Amino acid sequence: MRWYNDFIGMDENNSVIPFLTGDSEESFKKNLLTTPEDWYYRNVPITYQYNKLGHRSKNIDEIDLENYILFTGCSHTTGIGLELEKTFPDIVSKKLGYDYYNLSMPGTGIDILEYNLLTWFAKVKKKPKLVCIQWPDHSRYMSFHPEYVRMIERGTWDKEKDNIALVVNCEDSGLFYARKKLAVNLINNVVNCPIISVNFGNQSQYDLENFVMKRIDLARDLGHAGIKSNEIFANDIYKKMTEILNPKDK
């Protein structure tokens, strides 16, 4: 991940790619060997289109800043393994008749989520009608050294002994939990518009009244929530968003 105009985004900015880390071509070919002949993704391609800031979204100057929702989170909100129109941000925004921007990125934690969200409110003068935050696993973090050309995502998947020890110690000491509490309070104080909190499956809760996205079916990577899961979840949060936004003639 890299900086683009003060935002942090994926390396693949300004590009359209058929596969991505977490949904690689290698894993897709392996899945072809074990999935049924009528598997949906056997003949349905996916493209990941990234804008100038490295986000799977339209550019900021292309969205209707008078009438938009801001989404942020990790891979579940990015829509790994899904066509864009099958992701819950795209579904619910169309149902509501609002434009949207998606700040989410796969593999990120609270640090990047908080940084990009606060940068948005500092740089984009028109605030969204609503912010939907899908809170990632609190044990994720970014590492960066001067000699790096990019930031590195870290988490429980890390195999380096020092990094594994760090995650264990941060959990045991309460550092991760404290970081989580600070981020939630800071965002609630800075983001001066309605917020909907979203959680995925069995990830650590954030002491919030979360909407929980359940994995009913699987995306192309056979790990993330699939088409039906996103559709059901979009319908669930649509009701709440309608109450908040109160769109006319909806």
C-alpha positions in Angstrom: 0.0 0.0 0.0 1.2 3.5 -0.8 0.3 7.2 -0.3 -1.6 9.0 -3.0 -2.5 12.7 -2.4 -2.3 12.0 1.4 -4.6 9.0 1.2 -3.4 5.4 1.5 -4.4 3.1 -1.3 -3.5 -0.2 -3.0 -0.4 -0.5 -5.2 -2.7 -1.1 -8.2 -4.0 2.4 -8.6 -5.3 3.6 -12.0 -5.6 0.0 -13.2 -8.0 -2.8 -14.0 -6.9 -6.3 -13.0 -8.6 -9.7 -13.1 -7.0 -11.1 -9.9 -5.7 -9.7 -6.6 -3.9 -10.9 -3.5 -6.4 -13.1 -1.6 -8.1 -13.9 -4.9 -5.2 -14.9 -7.0 -5.1 -16.6 -10.4 -3.2 -19.5 -8.7 -5.9 -20.1 -6.2 -8.6 -19.8 -8.8 -7.0 -22.5 -10.9 -6.8 -24.8 -7.8 -10.5 -24.1 -7.1 -11.4 -25.1 -10.6 -10.2 -28.6 -9.7 -12.5 -29.0 -6.7 -15.6 -27.0 -7.6 -18.7 -28.4 -9.5 -19.0 -28.0 -13.2 -21.7 -25.5 -12.8 -19.7 -23.3 -10.4 -20.8 -19.7 -11.1 -17.3 -18.3 -11.3 -16.0 -21.0 -13.7 -17.1 -18.9 -16.6 -17.8 -15.5 -15.0 -14.8 -13.2 -14.9 -14.2 -10.5 -12.2 -12.4 -7.3 -12.6 -10.9 -5.1 -9.9 -10.9 -1.5 -11.1 -8.8 0.9 -8.9 -9.0 4.6 -9.1 -6.3 7.3 -8.8 -6.1 6.8 -5.0 -5.9 3.0 -5.2 -9.4 2.4 -4.1 -12.0 0.1 -5.7 -14.3 3.1 -6.4 -15.0 5.9 -8.8 -12.6 8.9 -8.4 -13.7 11.5 -5.8 -14.3 14.1 -8.5 -16.7 11.6 -10.3 -19.1 11.1 -7.4 -22.0 13.3 -6.5 -20.7 14.9 -3.3 -24.1 16.4 -2.6 -25.6 13.0 -2.4 -23.3 10.2 -1.3 -22.5 7.5 1.3 -19.0 6.8 2.5 -18.0 3.1 3.1 -14.8 1.9 4.7 -13.5 -1.4 6.0 -11.3 -4.3 4.8 -11.7 -7.0 2.2 -15.4 -7.7 3.1 -16.4 -4.2 2.1 -13.9 -4.1 -0.9 -15.7 -7.2 -2.2 -12.9 -9.6 -2.7 -14.0 -12.4 -5.0 -17.0 -10.5 -6.2 -18.1 -8.5 -9.2 -18.5 -4.9 -8.1 -22.2 -4.9 -8.6 -22.6 -7.9 -6.3 -21.0 -6.1 -3.3 -23.1 -4.8 -0.5 -22.0 -1.1 -0.9 -23.0 -1.1 -4.5 -26.3 -2.9 -3.9 -27.5 -0.8 -1.0 -26.4 2.5 -2.6 -28.4 1.8 -5.7 -31.4 0.7 -3.7 -31.3 4.1 -1.8 -30.6 6.1 -4.9 -27.3 7.5 -3.5 -23.8 7.7 -5.0 -21.0 6.3 -2.9 -17.3 6.2 -2.3 -15.5 3.1 -1.0 -12.4 3.7 1.1 -12.0 0.0 2.1 -8.9 -2.1 1.3 -8.2 -5.8 1.9 -5.9 -6.8 4.8 -6.0 -3.5 6.6 -6.7 -2.8 10.2 -7.9 0.0 12.4 -4.8 2.1 11.7 -5.4 2.5 8.0 -9.2 2.7 8.4 -8.9 5.5 10.9 -6.2 7.4 8.9 -8.1 7.4 5.6 -11.4 8.2 7.2 -10.1 11.2 9.1 -8.1 12.3 6.0 -11.4 12.2 4.1 -13.1 14.6 6.5 -10.0 16.8 6.5 -9.7 17.1 2.7 -13.2 16.5 1.2 -15.4 19.5 2.1 -18.7 18.0 1.4 -19.5 15.5 4.1 -21.4 12.2 3.3 -25.0 11.7 4.2 -23.9 8.6 6.2 -20.7 6.6 6.9 -20.8 2.8 7.0 -17.8 1.4 8.9 -17.0 -2.3 8.7 -14.5 -2.8 11.5 -11.6 -5.1 10.7 -9.9 -7.6 13.0 -8.2 -5.5 15.7 -5.0 -7.5 15.6 -4.0 -6.2 12.1 -1.5 -3.4 11.7 0.8 -1.8 9.2 4.6 -1.8 9.2 6.8 0.8 7.5 10.5 1.4 7.4 12.3 4.3 5.6 13.8 1.8 3.1 10.4 0.4 2.1 8.7 1.7 -1.0 5.4 0.7 0.4 3.7 -0.3 3.7 3.3 -3.9 4.6 0.1 -5.4 6.0 0.6 -7.5 9.2 -1.7 -9.7 11.1 -2.4 -13.2 12.4 -1.4 -14.7 9.1 2.2 -13.5 9.6 4.8 -16.3 9.9 7.7 -14.2 11.2 8.4 -15.2 14.9 8.9 -11.6 16.1 5.6 -10.5 14.5 3.7 -13.5 15.9 5.1 -12.7 19.3 4.1 -9.0 18.9 0.5 -10.0 18.1 0.3 -12.3 21.1 1.8 -9.7 23.5 -0.5 -7.0 22.2 -3.5 -9.2 22.8 -2.4 -10.3 26.3 -1.4 -6.8 27.4 -4.7 -5.2 26.2 -2.9 -2.9 23.7 -5.0 -4.0 20.8 -8.2 -3.5 22.8 -7.1 0.0 23.9 -6.3 0.9 20.3 -9.7 -0.2 19.3 -11.4 1.8 22.0 -9.4 4.9 21.1 -10.2 4.6 17.4 -13.9 4.2 17.9 -14.1 7.2 20.3 -12.0 9.4 18.0 -14.0 8.6 14.9 -17.3 9.1 16.7 -16.1 12.5 17.8 -14.7 13.7 14.5 -17.1 12.2 12.0 -20.0 14.7 12.3 -22.6 12.6 10.4 -24.5 9.4 11.1 -22.4 6.2 11.4 -23.5 2.6 10.9 -21.1 0.0 12.3 -20.7 -3.3 10.6 -18.9 -6.4 11.8 -18.1 -9.7 10.0 -18.9 -13.1 11.3 -16.9 -14.0 14.4 -14.4 -11.1 14.3 -13.8 -9.3 17.6 -16.7 -7.0 18.5 -16.2 -3.3 19.0 -18.7 -2.8 21.9 -21.0 -1.2 19.3 -24.5 -2.0 18.0 -23.1 -3.8 15.0 -24.8 -5.2 12.0 -23.2 -8.6 11.5 -22.5 -9.8 8.0 -22.9 -13.6 7.9 -21.1 -15.9 5.4 -24.0 -17.8 3.9 -22.2 -18.6 0.6 -18.7 -18.0 -0.8 -17.1 -15.6 -3.2 -14.7 -16.7 -6.0 -11.8 -17.1 -3.6 -13.9 -19.5 -1.5 -13.1 -17.5 1.6 -15.0 -14.3 1.6 -18.8 -13.9 1.7 -20.5 -14.6 -1.6 -23.3 -13.1 -3.7 -26.2 -14.2 -1.6 -24.5 -13.1 1.6 -23.9 -9.6 0.3 -27.4 -9.4 -1.1 -29.0 -10.3 2.2 -26.7 -8.1 4.2 -27.5 -5.1 1.9 -31.2 -5.6 2.5 -30.6 -5.7 6.3 -28.7 -2.4 6.5 -30.9 -0.8 3.8 -33.7 -0.6 6.4 -31.5 1.2 8.9 -30.1 3.5 6.3 -33.6 4.4 5.1 -34.5 5.4 8.6 -31.4 7.6 8.8 -31.5 9.1 5.3 -35.2 9.2 4.9 -35.0 9.5 1.1 -38.1 10.8 -0.6 -40.2 8.5 -2.7 -38.2 5.5 -1.7 
